[in-house]
Amino acid sequence: MNKAEITNKGIVTGAIIGIILFAVIGLLPSSFIGGVIGLKIASYLLGMPAGTELLSRTVVGLTMVFGIAVTGFIFVVGASMIGWLFGHLGMAIRNRRELKTV
């Protein structure tokens, strides 16, 4: 295998692990935090207390979706970068062993 194949496999593996980690530990807290931020924004824009109007519900829903998207992006990109790093480290160790045996 060449260097590009190993690093690509590391990236894909990291992305899959990031998606799994996000689904297990990141989905609920990110929607909760996004909802709280949405409630703060809605109460600031529409006054206290934010009622059950369509605009306040829309603001809260959009911030929840935005919080989930940002957290998912961070999980997937972070895990992909770690996978890429492990791919490079694995290639460096492999190349070092090959140089010593020659």
C-alpha positions in Angstrom: 0.0 0.0 0.0 1.2 3.5 -0.7 1.0 6.5 1.5 -2.1 8.0 0.0 -4.1 4.8 0.5 -3.2 4.4 4.1 -3.9 8.0 5.0 -7.2 7.8 3.1 -8.1 4.7 5.1 -7.2 6.5 8.3 -9.4 9.5 7.3 -12.4 7.2 6.5 -12.0 5.2 9.6 -11.7 8.3 11.7 -14.9 9.7 10.1 -16.8 6.5 10.9 -15.6 6.5 14.5 -16.5 10.2 14.7 -20.1 9.6 13.5 -20.5 6.8 16.0 -19.2 8.8 18.9 -21.4 11.8 17.9 -24.4 9.5 17.8 -23.6 8.0 21.2 -22.4 11.0 23.2 -22.9 14.2 21.2 -26.4 14.2 19.8 -28.5 14.9 22.9 -26.2 17.5 24.6 -25.8 19.4 21.4 -29.6 19.6 20.8 -30.1 20.6 24.4 -27.5 23.4 24.3 -28.8 24.6 20.9 -32.3 24.7 22.4 -31.2 26.7 25.4 -29.3 29.2 23.1 -32.5 29.4 21.0 -34.6 30.2 24.0 -32.2 33.0 25.0 -32.3 34.4 21.5 -36.1 34.2 21.3 -36.5 35.8 24.6 -34.1 38.6 23.6 -35.9 39.2 20.3 -39.5 38.7 21.4 -39.4 39.6 25.0 -39.8 37.6 28.2 -41.4 35.1 28.4 -41.0 33.7 24.9 -44.5 32.4 24.1 -45.7 29.7 21.8 -45.7 31.8 18.7 -44.4 30.3 15.5 -41.4 32.7 15.3 -40.1 31.7 18.8 -40.5 28.0 18.0 -38.7 28.5 14.7 -35.8 30.2 16.3 -35.5 27.5 18.9 -35.7 24.7 16.3 -33.2 26.3 14.0 -30.7 26.8 16.8 -31.1 23.2 17.9 -30.4 22.0 14.3 -27.5 24.4 14.1 -26.1 23.1 17.4 -26.4 19.5 16.2 -24.8 20.3 12.9 -21.8 22.1 14.4 -21.2 19.4 17.0 -21.4 16.7 14.4 -19.0 18.6 12.2 -16.5 18.9 15.0 -16.8 15.2 15.9 -16.4 14.0 12.4 -13.6 16.4 11.4 -11.7 15.9 14.6 -11.9 12.1 14.4 -10.9 12.3 10.7 -7.8 14.4 11.6 -6.8 11.9 14.3 -7.3 9.0 11.8 -5.1 10.9 9.3 -2.5 11.4 11.9 -2.4 7.8 12.8 -2.1 6.9 9.1 0.9 9.1 8.8 2.4 7.8 12.0 1.9 4.2 10.8 3.6 5.0 7.5 6.5 6.6 9.3 7.0 3.6 11.6 6.7 1.3 8.6 9.2 3.2 6.5 11.6 3.4 9.4 11.5 -0.4 9.9 12.0 -0.9 6.2 15.1 1.4 6.2 16.6 -0.6 9.2 16.1 -4.0 7.5 17.7 -2.9 4.3 
